[in-house]
Amino acid sequence: MLSDIEIAQNAKLQPIQEIAAELELGPEDLELYGRYKAKVGPDVWERVKEHADGKLIYTTAITATAAGEGKTCTAIGLAQALGTLGKKTIACLREPSLGPTFGIKGGAAGGGYSQVVPMDDINLHFTGDIHAVTTAHNLLAAVIDNHIHHGNELNIHPKRVLWRRVMDMNDRQLRSIVVGMGGPGDGVMRETGFDISVASEIMAILCLAQDMDDLKARLGRMLVGYNRDKEPVYAKELGVIGSLAVLLKDALKPNLVQTLEGQPVFIHGGPFANIAHGNNSIIATRLGLKLADYVVTEGGFAADLGAEKFFNIVHGYSGLTPDVAVLVASVRALNMHGGAAREEVAKTNLDALAKGLSNLERHVLNLQKFGLPVVVAINQFPTDVEEELKLVKEACDRLGVRSAVSEVVAKGGQGGRKLAQTILEALDEDDSEFRPLYDWDLPFKEKLNILAKEIYGADGVAYTTKAEQDIAALVEMGHGNLPLCVAKTQHSLSDNPALKGAPTGWTLTVREVRASLGAGFLVPLTGEMMTMPGLPKVPAATKVDIEADGTIVGLS
């Protein structure tokens, strides 16, 4: 089989105007970025907002492992499969960050014959949205320090500045830094650090804003620090919200591309689900539901992260309600959850597989708590044998959920037809009774206790002294009624990445709580979770190159 990038480069793409025409969008609705990419302007929403909504298919996965689950591949392949069945479908996905592209993943546009294209553009700078977020974020950081340097009219305490800087690259050296060193003209010396751009609150705001007015209002509410009287200082007090909005004006527009088989795809926004809310923009998904009969979207990492945050945060701000949840699993990943070593996951090991099914079971039960019909997509690898697939199917039968084997990576849309038909059956036969897991007005600790026990499987929650102080301060400020966006490892249902399967007998530990008041949620940081990832020993960047004719290699 060809590599992902070879498949993408050999594909015959349609001009993006033809893809748009399938959605009844004309040239006047598009802002072209070359032949195969375009942004869709806000006027389209005004024209279609009264249309009936299509069905929202939410794709999530079991807990991430190094063996691979295939969630994004499955979401893209499902859109292709629905296309083969004659269904008018749009996929709504997040934009890849350069951090994992050059770090561990090497790309995030799908794989095999289930990809969005142009793959190399999407995985690299794309239309510049993440760079716009980075620039806006760092403009605000520069303005804060400049304000302190030039008289500090707001009396901001340099030791209580909360607004860090960001960059779209994994760089552990920048997690904790000192700025302002040098002479009197070089600013005030203080400790700060960098987060990765997709963890920026501005990225979350971009994905949660409904329009430009909402974007600007949210930007103004961002908490940037405290003054010397311990009173909050908000971004709007620095007078640059208009400038931030100008930098984000194009980034606010969804990006239209296509699958390998010509289905339209909106790629918009890129928050990680382990350190942010992990879902593409409300604007793109809302528009997709007006333009198509079926919208396939996906949340980052497993159902305890991206899916939970969509159901409890995104739904609360947008009213977007999924009609079915698709849970992606693979035999290889389940083997790893059952104790198989990374290098042994492709070998048949029914004992490990049986143990690993506990992770699948936990995620199925979690999704059912939201009142959704669940379909398990078994992402088949070439090494899977029938006995293994049968064991997974039997587990799904015992749980009372539908399942189907998916071969979209190897066969594209045709390999996902059974999965698509199974999902259509669920949409026809099951009435979704979707409900969030908690009421935002519950006390902070009660909300987190619900998540810890009901979703993660913890016995309870422990708080450091700093976390207790953070919660008390935020409640006193009147923000205790916001939803929670838990920053937690993606490698386990627990806060310990080494614990696989469905761990029990453990306590969730919260070390601090950050306020994302513009985005509209509070962020408990658990375990050793970092907001600036590091590169692995052998970064994916060592494999990427460009040939004399301009062909990119090594991006997969």
C-alpha positions as CSV (number, residue, x, y, z in Angstrom):
1,M,0.0,0.0,0.0
2,L,1.2,3.5,-0.8
3,S,2.1,5.9,2.0
4,D,-0.5,8.4,3.0
5,I,1.2,11.3,1.3
6,E,1.7,9.3,-1.9
7,I,-2.0,8.4,-2.0
8,A,-2.9,12.1,-1.4
9,Q,-0.5,13.3,-4.1
10,N,-1.8,10.8,-6.6
11,A,-5.4,11.8,-6.0
12,K,-7.3,13.8,-8.7
13,L,-8.8,16.7,-6.8
14,Q,-11.8,18.7,-8.0
15,P,-11.6,22.5,-8.1
16,I,-13.0,23.8,-4.9
17,Q,-15.7,25.7,-6.8
18,E,-17.2,22.3,-7.9
19,I,-17.2,21.0,-4.3
20,A,-18.9,24.2,-3.2
21,A,-21.5,23.8,-6.0
22,E,-22.6,20.5,-4.4
23,L,-23.6,22.6,-1.4
24,E,-25.3,25.2,-3.6
25,L,-22.6,27.7,-2.9
26,G,-21.5,30.0,-5.7
27,P,-18.3,31.8,-6.5
28,E,-19.5,34.9,-4.6
29,D,-19.6,32.8,-1.4
30,L,-16.0,31.7,-1.6
31,E,-12.6,33.3,-0.8
32,L,-10.1,31.2,-2.7
33,Y,-6.8,30.0,-1.3
34,G,-5.5,28.4,-4.5
35,R,-7.4,25.8,-6.5
36,Y,-8.4,23.4,-3.8
37,K,-9.0,25.5,-0.6
38,A,-11.5,28.3,0.1
39,K,-13.0,30.1,3.0
40,V,-16.8,30.5,3.3
41,G,-18.0,34.0,4.2
42,P,-20.6,34.9,6.9
43,D,-23.2,35.9,4.3
44,V,-23.9,32.2,3.6
45,W,-25.2,31.7,7.1
46,E,-27.6,34.6,6.8
47,R,-29.0,33.0,3.6
48,V,-29.4,29.4,5.0
49,K,-30.0,29.9,8.7
50,E,-33.7,29.1,8.5
51,H,-33.1,25.7,6.7
52,A,-33.8,22.6,8.6
53,D,-30.9,20.9,10.3
54,G,-29.4,17.7,9.1
55,K,-28.4,14.9,11.4
56,L,-25.2,15.3,13.5
57,I,-23.0,12.2,13.7
58,Y,-20.5,12.6,16.5
59,T,-17.3,10.4,16.2
60,T,-15.2,9.6,19.2
61,A,-12.9,6.8,20.3
62,I,-11.6,4.6,23.0
63,T,-8.6,5.8,25.1
64,A,-5.7,6.7,22.9
65,T,-2.7,4.3,22.6
66,A,0.4,4.1,20.5
67,A,-1.2,1.2,18.7
68,G,-3.7,3.5,16.9
69,E,-7.5,3.7,17.0
70,G,-8.2,5.6,13.8
71,K,-10.9,8.1,14.8
72,T,-10.1,10.8,12.2
73,C,-9.7,8.2,9.5
74,T,-13.1,6.7,10.5
75,A,-14.8,10.1,10.5
76,I,-13.5,10.9,7.0
77,G,-14.2,7.4,5.7
78,L,-17.7,7.6,7.1
79,A,-18.4,10.8,5.1
80,Q,-17.0,9.1,2.0
81,A,-19.2,6.0,2.7
82,L,-22.3,8.1,3.1
83,G,-21.4,9.7,-0.2
84,T,-21.4,6.3,-1.9
85,L,-24.9,5.7,-0.5
86,G,-26.1,9.0,-2.1
87,K,-26.3,10.9,1.1
88,K,-25.6,14.7,1.1
89,T,-22.8,14.8,3.7
90,I,-20.3,17.2,5.1
91,A,-17.4,16.4,7.5
92,C,-16.5,19.0,10.1
93,L,-13.0,18.5,11.5
94,R,-10.3,20.4,13.4
95,E,-7.1,21.8,11.8
96,P,-3.9,20.0,12.6
97,S,-1.3,21.8,14.8
98,L,2.3,21.9,13.6
99,G,3.3,20.7,17.1
100,P,2.2,17.1,16.6
101,T,2.8,17.2,12.8
102,F,6.5,17.6,13.4
103,G,6.4,15.9,16.7
104,I,4.8,12.4,17.1
105,K,2.0,12.1,14.6
106,G,3.4,13.4,11.4
107,G,0.0,14.7,10.2
108,A,-3.6,14.6,11.1
109,A,-5.6,14.6,7.8
110,G,-6.6,11.0,7.9
111,G,-4.8,8.1,6.4
112,G,-4.7,5.6,3.5
113,Y,-7.8,6.0,1.3
114,S,-9.6,7.9,4.0
115,Q,-8.1,11.4,3.8
116,V,-8.9,15.1,3.4
117,V,-6.9,16.9,0.7
118,P,-4.8,18.8,-0.2
119,M,-3.2,16.8,2.7
120,D,0.2,18.5,2.8
121,D,-1.4,22.0,2.9
122,I,-3.8,21.0,5.6
123,N,-1.0,19.5,7.7
124,L,1.2,22.5,7.3
125,H,0.2,26.2,7.3
126,F,-3.2,25.7,5.6
127,T,-5.0,29.0,5.4
128,G,-3.1,30.6,8.4
129,D,-5.8,30.3,11.0
130,I,-3.5,29.0,13.7
131,H,-0.9,31.7,12.9
132,A,-3.6,34.3,13.3
133,V,-4.5,32.9,16.7
134,T,-0.8,32.9,17.7
135,T,-0.3,36.5,16.6
136,A,-3.5,37.8,18.3
137,H,-2.5,36.0,21.5
138,N,1.0,37.3,21.5
139,L,-0.1,40.8,20.6
140,L,-2.1,40.8,23.8
141,A,0.9,39.5,25.8
142,A,3.1,42.3,24.4
143,V,0.5,44.9,25.2
144,I,0.2,43.7,28.8
145,D,4.0,44.0,29.3
146,N,4.1,47.3,27.5
147,H,1.3,48.7,29.7
148,I,3.3,47.7,32.8
149,H,6.4,49.3,31.4
150,H,4.7,52.6,30.5
151,G,3.3,53.7,33.8
152,N,0.9,50.7,34.5
153,E,-2.3,52.8,34.8
154,L,-4.2,49.6,35.6
155,N,-1.8,48.9,38.4
156,I,-1.3,45.3,37.1
157,H,0.9,43.3,39.5
158,P,3.7,41.8,37.4
159,K,3.7,38.7,39.6
160,R,0.0,38.2,38.9
161,V,0.0,38.3,35.1
162,L,-1.8,35.2,33.9
163,W,-1.5,35.7,30.2
164,R,1.4,33.6,28.9
165,R,2.7,33.5,25.3
166,V,2.1,30.8,22.7
167,M,3.7,29.2,19.6
168,D,2.5,26.4,17.3
169,M,5.3,24.0,18.0
170,N,6.2,21.6,20.7
171,D,9.1,23.2,22.7
172,R,9.5,22.1,26.3
173,Q,12.3,24.6,26.8
174,L,9.7,27.4,26.8
175,R,7.4,26.0,29.4
176,S,8.9,28.2,32.1
177,I,10.9,31.3,31.2
178,V,12.0,34.7,32.6
179,V,11.2,37.8,30.5
180,G,12.3,41.4,30.9
181,M,16.0,40.8,31.5
182,G,18.4,43.5,30.4
183,G,18.3,47.2,31.0
184,P,15.6,49.6,32.1
185,G,14.1,49.8,28.6
186,D,13.6,46.1,28.3
187,G,10.5,45.7,30.5
188,V,9.8,44.4,34.0
189,M,11.5,41.1,34.9
190,R,9.0,38.4,35.7
191,E,8.5,34.6,35.3
192,T,6.1,33.4,32.6
193,G,6.1,30.7,29.9
194,F,4.7,29.5,26.6
195,D,1.8,27.2,25.8
196,I,1.1,25.6,22.4
197,S,-1.1,27.8,20.2
198,V,-4.0,25.4,20.1
199,A,-4.2,25.7,23.9
200,S,-4.7,29.4,23.7
201,E,-7.9,30.7,25.1
202,I,-8.2,32.6,21.8
203,M,-8.3,29.3,19.9
204,A,-11.1,28.2,22.2
205,I,-13.0,31.5,21.6
206,L,-12.6,31.1,17.9
207,C,-14.3,27.7,18.1
208,L,-17.0,28.7,20.5
209,A,-17.9,32.2,19.0
210,Q,-21.1,32.4,17.0
211,D,-20.1,35.5,15.0
212,M,-17.8,38.5,15.0
213,D,-19.8,40.3,17.8
214,D,-19.7,37.3,20.0
215,L,-16.0,36.9,19.2
216,K,-15.2,40.4,20.3
217,A,-17.3,40.1,23.5
218,R,-15.5,36.9,24.5
219,L,-12.1,38.4,23.8
220,G,-13.0,41.3,26.1
221,R,-13.9,38.9,28.9
222,M,-10.5,37.2,29.0
223,L,-8.9,37.3,32.4
224,V,-5.3,38.5,31.9
225,G,-4.2,39.0,35.5
226,Y,-4.8,40.8,38.8
227,N,-3.9,44.3,40.0
228,R,-2.0,45.1,43.3
229,D,-5.3,45.1,45.1
230,K,-6.0,41.5,43.9
231,E,-8.8,42.7,41.6
232,P,-9.2,41.0,38.2
233,V,-7.9,42.7,35.0
234,Y,-9.7,41.8,31.8
235,A,-8.4,42.1,28.2
236,K,-11.0,44.7,27.3
237,E,-9.3,47.2,29.8
238,L,-6.2,47.2,27.6
239,G,-8.0,48.7,24.6
240,V,-6.9,46.3,21.9
241,I,-9.9,44.0,21.3
242,G,-10.5,45.7,18.0
243,S,-6.9,44.8,16.9
244,L,-7.3,41.2,18.1
245,A,-10.5,40.9,16.1
246,V,-8.9,42.3,13.0
247,L,-6.2,39.7,13.2
248,L,-8.9,37.0,13.5
249,K,-11.3,38.3,10.9
250,D,-10.3,35.7,8.3
251,A,-9.7,32.9,10.8
252,L,-13.3,33.2,11.8
253,K,-14.4,31.9,8.4
254,P,-14.6,28.1,7.9
255,N,-12.2,26.5,5.5
256,L,-13.7,24.3,2.7
257,V,-11.7,21.3,1.3
258,Q,-12.6,17.8,0.2
259,T,-12.1,14.1,0.9
260,L,-10.2,11.9,-1.5
261,E,-13.7,11.0,-3.0
262,G,-14.9,14.5,-3.3
263,Q,-17.2,15.0,-0.3
264,P,-17.0,18.5,1.1
265,V,-15.2,19.1,4.4
266,F,-15.1,22.1,6.7
267,I,-11.8,22.2,8.6
268,H,-12.0,25.0,11.2
269,G,-10.3,25.5,14.5
270,G,-7.8,23.2,16.2
271,P,-8.0,23.0,20.0
272,F,-6.5,19.9,21.6
273,A,-8.9,17.8,23.8
274,N,-6.5,17.0,26.5
275,I,-5.6,20.6,27.3
276,A,-8.5,22.5,25.7
277,H,-12.1,21.6,24.6
278,G,-11.1,19.7,21.6
279,N,-13.8,20.3,19.0
280,N,-14.0,22.2,15.7
281,S,-15.9,25.5,15.5
282,I,-19.5,26.1,16.2
283,I,-19.7,28.2,13.1
284,A,-18.5,25.4,10.8
285,T,-20.7,22.7,12.4
286,R,-23.8,24.9,12.5
287,L,-23.3,25.9,8.9
288,G,-22.8,22.3,7.8
289,L,-26.0,21.2,9.4
290,K,-27.9,23.7,7.2
291,L,-26.1,22.7,4.0
292,A,-26.2,18.9,4.2
293,D,-28.4,16.1,5.4
294,Y,-25.7,14.5,7.5
295,V,-22.7,16.1,9.3
296,V,-19.9,13.9,10.5
297,T,-17.8,15.6,13.2
298,E,-15.2,14.3,15.6
299,G,-13.8,15.3,19.0
300,G,-10.2,15.0,20.0
301,F,-8.9,11.9,21.7
302,A,-11.3,9.6,23.6
303,A,-14.9,10.0,24.7
304,D,-13.8,11.1,28.2
305,L,-12.2,14.2,26.6
306,G,-13.4,15.6,23.3
307,A,-16.9,14.0,23.4
308,E,-17.5,14.9,27.0
309,K,-16.5,18.5,26.4
310,F,-18.7,18.8,23.3
311,F,-21.7,17.4,25.2
312,N,-21.2,19.5,28.3
313,I,-19.6,22.7,26.9
314,V,-20.2,23.1,23.2
315,H,-23.8,22.0,23.4
316,G,-24.4,24.5,26.2
317,Y,-23.2,27.4,24.2
318,S,-24.5,26.5,20.8
319,G,-27.5,24.1,21.2
320,L,-25.8,21.7,18.8
321,T,-27.1,18.2,19.7
322,P,-25.6,15.0,18.4
323,D,-28.0,12.4,17.0
324,V,-25.7,9.4,17.3
325,A,-22.3,8.7,18.8
326,V,-19.8,6.6,16.8
327,L,-17.1,5.0,19.1
328,V,-14.0,3.9,17.2
329,A,-11.9,1.0,18.5
330,S,-9.2,-1.2,17.1
331,V,-8.1,-4.7,18.1
332,R,-4.6,-3.5,18.4
333,A,-5.5,-0.7,20.8
334,L,-7.7,-3.0,22.8
335,N,-4.8,-5.5,23.1
336,M,-2.6,-2.7,24.5
337,H,-5.3,-1.8,27.0
338,G,-5.2,-5.5,28.0
339,G,-1.5,-5.4,28.8
340,A,0.1,-6.3,25.4
341,A,3.4,-4.5,24.8
342,R,3.5,-1.9,22.0
343,E,5.6,-4.2,19.7
344,E,3.2,-7.2,20.3
345,V,-0.2,-5.5,19.6
346,A,-0.5,-6.9,16.1
347,K,-0.2,-10.5,17.4
348,T,-3.3,-12.5,18.2
349,N,-3.8,-12.4,21.9
350,L,-7.3,-13.1,22.9
351,D,-6.6,-12.9,26.6
352,A,-5.2,-9.4,26.3
353,L,-8.1,-8.4,24.0
354,A,-10.6,-9.7,26.5
355,K,-9.0,-7.6,29.2
356,G,-8.7,-4.6,27.0
357,L,-12.4,-4.6,26.3
358,S,-13.0,-3.0,29.7
359,N,-11.9,0.3,28.1
360,L,-14.4,-0.1,25.3
361,E,-17.2,-1.0,27.8
362,R,-16.5,2.1,30.0
363,H,-16.7,4.4,27.0
364,V,-19.9,2.8,25.7
365,L,-21.5,3.2,29.1
366,N,-20.3,6.8,29.4
367,L,-21.8,7.8,26.0
368,Q,-25.1,6.2,27.0
369,K,-25.2,8.4,30.0
370,F,-25.7,11.3,27.6
371,G,-28.8,9.6,26.2
372,L,-27.3,8.8,22.8
373,P,-27.5,5.7,20.6
374,V,-24.0,4.3,20.2
375,V,-22.4,2.5,17.2
376,V,-19.0,0.9,17.7
377,A,-16.8,1.2,14.6
378,I,-14.2,-1.6,14.6
379,N,-11.3,-0.1,12.6
380,Q,-9.8,-3.2,11.0
381,F,-6.1,-3.5,10.5
382,P,-4.5,-6.1,8.1
383,T,-3.3,-8.2,11.0
384,D,-6.7,-8.6,12.6
385,V,-8.2,-12.2,12.4
386,E,-11.8,-13.1,12.4
387,E,-11.7,-14.6,15.9
388,E,-10.5,-11.2,17.3
389,L,-13.2,-9.2,15.4
390,K,-15.8,-11.7,16.6
391,L,-14.7,-11.1,20.3
392,V,-15.2,-7.4,19.9
393,K,-18.6,-7.8,18.2
394,E,-19.8,-10.1,21.0
395,A,-18.8,-7.5,23.6
396,C,-20.8,-4.9,21.7
397,D,-23.8,-7.3,21.6
398,R,-23.6,-7.8,25.4
399,L,-23.5,-4.0,25.8
400,G,-26.6,-3.7,23.6
401,V,-25.0,-1.5,21.0
402,R,-24.6,-1.8,17.3
403,S,-21.2,-2.5,15.7
404,A,-19.6,-2.7,12.3
405,V,-16.2,-3.5,11.0
406,S,-14.7,-0.5,9.0
407,E,-12.0,-0.8,6.3
408,V,-12.0,2.8,5.2
409,V,-8.2,3.2,5.4
410,A,-7.6,0.3,2.9
411,K,-10.8,0.7,0.8
412,G,-12.1,4.3,1.3
413,G,-15.8,4.9,1.2
414,Q,-16.6,1.4,0.0
415,G,-14.9,0.0,3.0
416,G,-17.2,2.0,5.3
417,R,-20.5,1.2,3.7
418,K,-21.5,-1.3,6.4
419,L,-20.6,1.1,9.1
420,A,-22.6,3.9,7.4
421,Q,-25.6,1.7,6.9
422,T,-25.5,0.6,10.6
423,I,-25.4,4.3,11.6
424,L,-28.3,5.1,9.4
425,E,-30.3,2.3,11.0
426,A,-29.5,3.7,14.4
427,L,-30.7,7.2,13.3
428,D,-33.9,5.7,11.9
429,E,-34.7,3.3,14.8
430,D,-33.3,5.0,17.9
431,D,-34.6,8.3,19.3
432,S,-31.8,10.3,20.8
433,E,-32.7,11.7,24.2
434,F,-29.5,13.7,24.5
435,R,-28.8,15.4,27.9
436,P,-25.6,16.9,29.4
437,L,-24.2,15.2,32.4
438,Y,-24.3,18.1,34.8
439,D,-26.0,21.5,35.4
440,W,-23.6,24.4,35.1
441,D,-25.1,26.0,38.2
442,L,-23.9,23.2,40.4
443,P,-21.0,24.0,42.7
444,F,-17.5,23.6,41.2
445,K,-16.6,20.6,43.2
446,E,-19.9,18.8,42.6
447,K,-19.5,19.2,38.9
448,L,-15.9,17.8,39.0
449,N,-17.0,15.0,41.3
450,I,-19.6,14.0,38.7
451,L,-17.0,13.9,35.9
452,A,-14.4,12.1,38.0
453,K,-16.8,9.4,39.2
454,E,-19.2,9.0,36.2
455,I,-16.8,9.5,33.3
456,Y,-13.2,8.8,34.5
457,G,-14.1,6.0,37.1
458,A,-12.4,7.7,40.0
459,D,-13.3,7.2,43.6
460,G,-13.2,11.0,44.2
461,V,-11.1,14.2,43.8
462,A,-8.2,15.6,45.7
463,Y,-7.2,19.2,45.5
464,T,-3.8,20.9,46.2
465,T,-3.7,24.0,48.3
466,K,-3.3,26.1,45.2
467,A,-6.3,24.5,43.5
468,E,-8.4,25.2,46.6
469,Q,-7.3,28.9,46.5
470,D,-8.0,29.1,42.7
471,I,-11.5,27.7,43.2
472,A,-12.3,30.0,46.1
473,A,-11.1,33.1,44.2
474,L,-13.1,32.2,41.0
475,V,-16.2,31.5,43.0
476,E,-15.9,34.8,44.8
477,M,-15.6,36.5,41.5
478,G,-18.9,35.0,40.4
479,H,-17.6,32.4,37.9
480,G,-18.5,29.2,39.8
481,N,-21.4,28.6,37.4
482,L,-19.2,27.9,34.3
483,P,-18.7,24.5,32.8
484,L,-15.4,22.6,33.4
485,C,-12.8,21.8,30.7
486,V,-10.6,19.3,32.5
487,A,-7.0,19.2,31.3
488,K,-6.1,15.5,31.6
489,T,-3.9,12.9,30.0
490,Q,-5.2,11.4,26.8
491,H,-3.5,8.0,27.5
492,S,-5.7,6.9,30.3
493,L,-9.2,7.3,31.7
494,S,-7.4,8.3,34.9
495,D,-4.9,11.1,35.4
496,N,-2.0,8.6,35.2
497,P,-1.0,7.8,31.6
498,A,0.4,4.4,32.7
499,L,-3.0,3.1,33.8
500,K,-4.7,1.3,30.8
501,G,-8.1,-0.4,30.5
502,A,-10.7,1.0,32.9
503,P,-8.8,1.8,36.1
504,T,-10.6,1.7,39.5
505,G,-9.5,2.6,43.0
506,W,-7.8,5.9,42.2
507,T,-8.3,9.5,43.0
508,L,-8.3,12.4,40.5
509,T,-5.7,15.1,41.6
510,V,-6.2,18.7,40.7
511,R,-3.1,20.8,41.1
512,E,-4.5,24.2,39.9
513,V,-7.5,25.8,38.2
514,R,-7.2,28.3,35.4
515,A,-10.0,30.6,34.2
516,S,-10.9,30.9,30.5
517,L,-13.6,33.4,31.0
518,G,-13.7,34.5,27.4
519,A,-14.1,30.9,26.2
520,G,-16.6,30.5,29.1
521,F,-15.1,27.6,31.1
522,L,-12.8,26.8,34.0
523,V,-9.8,24.5,33.5
524,P,-8.8,22.1,36.3
525,L,-5.3,20.9,35.6
526,T,-4.9,17.3,36.7
527,G,-2.0,15.0,37.2
528,E,1.1,16.1,35.3
529,M,-0.7,17.6,32.4
530,M,1.4,20.1,30.4
531,T,0.0,22.9,28.2
532,M,3.2,22.9,26.2
533,P,4.0,19.4,24.9
534,G,7.6,18.3,24.2
535,L,9.1,16.5,21.2
536,P,9.8,12.8,21.2
537,K,13.3,11.4,21.0
538,V,13.0,11.0,17.3
539,P,10.6,13.8,16.1
540,A,8.5,13.3,12.9
541,A,10.3,16.4,11.7
542,T,13.4,14.2,11.0
543,K,11.4,12.3,8.3
544,V,10.0,15.3,6.3
545,D,11.7,16.7,3.3
546,I,11.0,18.4,0.0
547,E,12.4,17.2,-3.4
548,A,13.7,19.4,-6.2
549,D,10.4,19.4,-8.0
550,G,8.6,20.6,-4.9
551,T,7.2,17.2,-3.8
552,I,6.9,16.8,-0.1
553,V,7.9,13.5,1.4
554,G,7.8,11.9,4.8
555,L,4.6,13.6,5.9
556,S,2.1,10.9,7.0
